[in-house]
Amino acid sequence: MKRRSALKNILLASAGATILPACFREAPVLPTYRNLPIDKNQWYLIEQIRQAILPIDLSKQLIPIEESVTHFMLTSLNDCYKPEIIEK
């Protein structure tokens, strides 16, 4: 009987050890923009500036937003402007 409970405990511990790293993921991978090279710090700075200028209360929205507003802004900038204008 002790062997069964020991095997059961080992199985539970190993299952927990394999599942546990999934709980501690790193920050989400930032999207890459072809004409707009930004790093993680610049992304978060743009996000903070966007929140200060354009605060969005998600509880009062009628239509849920699936895409980040910052991602939408940077994608529009990347797709609509030429690289020479972005460099300015």
Buried (B, 14 or more C-beta within 10 A) or exposed (E): EEEEEEEEEEEEEEEEEEEEEEEEEEEEEBBEBEBBEBEEEEBBEBBEEBEEEEEEEEEEEEEEEEEBEBBEBBBEBBEEBEEEEEEE
